[in-house]
Amino acid sequence: MNKNEKFVITINRELGSGGRTIGEILAHKLGVSFYDKALIKALEEKYNLTAEEIEKMRGREIRWWEGFKRIAGIGEGMVDSRSCLAEYGKEPDVLTTENVFKAETEILHEIAEVESCVIAGRCGFFVFRNHPNHLSVLVHAPMAYRVARVAAKKNISEEEARSIIEKVDKMRENYVKRFTGTSRYEARNYDLVFNAEGKTEEQIADQILAYIE
């Protein structure tokens, strides 16, 4: 990947591995925007970004994303999806339709054409598999590590944390298999694979930067 040209970095991650935070840190270090499921879903719902509506927007502007960012009030640099009020641990993937997936894919492709960015989730490894300047990353960790992190972050019991993780793992894997025909655990889908245990998010972000350099 050449960071001196327009690029896209995609990060797939297991819940509790710290992958989302790694993506945020990486985006900050690179000075580019960070996008994840929470933001994309919130944009779709708030602004009715169906595949059909995107086609209409594309007809009005060659680069409709730039105009949309102005309308939606999304500034340059870091995009904080937490402002979209997405609730941690609730996964809408099971309800995703072919049309919604198509709309998400259109949004992601348009974003990547307009600006360099870091994208977490949303089958990014598959959506950008033919992108000429794409780096694909997977962040995973042992279950015990993930359970401890989620329990601490949500202030819940380890039993509750494990239940959430198992549910989310199943839903995310079903989502990926449905729309890509492969598993999100297939290492051949990624350029870099990290086990997060024993490392900080900052250290993994720095290792990704070192690889880019």
C-alpha angles and dihedrals in degrees: 000000000000112000090193090070129054106289144174125211117195123198123196114188146173117246108265095021095103093241095136092053090047089055092051092049092047092050090050093050091049093044095236137119124276121216130183141167094277093058096042093048092046091051091050093050099040097044100028093241099182120159088258094051091049089054089054092049091048089054091056097046132025089218102028094174093068091053092044092053088056093049094045093045095239110157131210121277124015115028111204109210090185088077086067090069095237111169116234115244097019111116120194093184094106089064095048113124130202089256093052092048089051090051092049091049091051091050092050094047091049092049091051092049092053101041146003110260150160116239125192120206125331092119088288093163088061100036091055099034091120097040110124095222106034131134116196120202134184122198118193137158140186115282094245091055092049094046092052092049096048092045091051095044095048096034091233134128121277089245091057091045092051091050091052092047094049091049094048093045091054094046094047093048091049089049093051094045092048096053103029106028091230139083123263087224093061103116092204088071091068141063093207131025122191132191101211097202112111094015133088122233088247092055093051092047089052091049090054090050090049090053091051091050 
